Amino acid sequence: KYIEKCIQSLINQTYKNIQIIIVNDGSTDNTLKICKKIEKNNNNILVLSKKNGGPNLAREFGFKYADGYYVSFIDSDDYVDSNFYQKLVDEIEKENADIAECGYKQVDENNKIISTYELNNSTINSNYECIEHYVKQTNTTNFLWNKLFKKSLFKKVKFVKLFASEDACALLQLFSQANKKVTISDSMYNYVQTSTSLCRKPYNLKRNDIIPAGEYMYDFCINKYPELASYYASFICSSAARCYAELKYSNIENKEKYMQFMVNKFKEYYQNTQV
């Protein structure tokens, strides 16, 4: 339903020197057929297929085939403005930065703008400021998709096998590798609010993955930036409380077991939430 518009927005970029890698992560509908048809007519498109394993493993799989100096990730139900790559490449090269980020728009399934999220134009010039900037969520987002990265940043990045907050786990590692980050206010990414995405479907146990994601990020900070770990203790507690509430009113079988898991995690990390 959305994949063709997504791919066409990449084909229609004003910046033409791009490689488009499409990872078919075990789709069961007509998606692969649509992708293969587009691939035939575009020599810069590569369609790959793998067994379903979630978004991070799909990114890891596709990344192995990336030939570019820069890498970005686009979600398959979203699309980008035609100048998305031109502006990000111009900024990242002008500043010799490791990461470039822009704002985004939330749009409905008819492409009508619901809201616009602009970031402030800024440049961050040190490694510690980059990681602190991300952990504290200062003029940035928890999304992989509105950013452009130097490919070299990924040498030490682990793609965690999770279905929720997996992008935050990758971003924490990427920002820890960066020495310079540039942000532009232009909102060039279109985040489509579909009813079928994991975060808007009725509660699915895959959403419980937000807790191990939080623990991964907490442990990462404890080992490298212990003074920042409390932010992820707070993340775990707030996520556990939200999941508990959603589970309570869900139709999940044996939901009491998962609710108790959320209570236990809240208690375990609450004492570590103080900055």
Beta strands, then each sheet from edge to edge (+ up, - down):
strand 1: 20-25
strand 2: 45-50
strand 3: 70-71
strand 4: 79-80
strand 5: 99-107
strand 6: 113-117
strand 7: 122-124
strand 8: 147-150
strand 9: 181-192
sheet 1: 1+ 2+
sheet 2: 3+ 8- 5+ 6-
sheet 3: 3+ 8- 5+ 9+ 4-
sheet 4: 3+ 8- 5+ 9+ 7-
end
